[in-house]
Amino acid sequence: MDTIGFIGMGNMAQAMACGFINSGKVKAGEVFAYAPNQAKLKDNASKIGFIPASSNMELVKKSKIVFVACKPYQIADVLKEVKEELEGKVLVSVAAGWTFDTFAEHIDVQKVHVQCVMPNTPAKIGQGVMLVEQKNSLSAEESATVLGLLGTLGITETLPTNLMGIGGAISGCSPAFMDLIIEAYADAAVKYGMQRAQAYRLVSKTMSGSAMLQLATGEHPGVLKDAVCSPGGTTIRGVDALEKSGLRAACINSIDAIMNKK
């Protein structure tokens, strides 16, 4: 496996580095990272297993595949600093709002082979969603390598550029929304006497199991919902309460808020 470098080591980069190393496909000694806060970087390195670098230039020199995981507003300055050293290498961006065409405004995307990706935090345990922009400048061999690498973190889905925004809103932001739901139902369980740790286990497993059932069967979610709702039973009463509370509208509104952000 080629050496991997992360420019930036925030929550998403940490999740991906953990996922790569935990998968066994990438050795800890093959993963490098740079972040300005060297003390925090070294602390994370001791926990995750990657090798800390002292500068962006050092990181790029040691890496064959470079993940750009810093803040989007920092990318232009980083590219100015290291673009010559990037030539001939694969650059994988996980920065929100940056597409292949955005990179083409700052670097020669034929000399630097660019692939934009939108990951999510469940990648840490190999259960992520990796959205891959269809437009890129990777060779067939490089693309196979990158997709194989991302595949260790979960499923990969290729999208045209115009759908990367909504795709990122759904898979990138929704883990926070799912966590809110887990917390809310656990609160309900605690309200009726259950210990919180047990409540979290029950709710989280129920949510993940329901999702896995839909993926495994390919059934419409409404069909699966109907299978749980007996006529005049308890579940349909709960469904009715959720509908009266505007659950569906609230979910759609959360995505509207993201897509309409100025």
Beta strands, then each sheet from edge to edge (+ up, - down):
strand 1: 4-7
strand 2: 31-34
strand 3: 51-52
strand 4: 65-68
strand 5: 90-93
strand 6: 113-118
strand 7: 128-133
strand 8: 154-159
sheet 1: 3+ 2+ 1+ 4+ 5+ 6+ 7- 8-
end
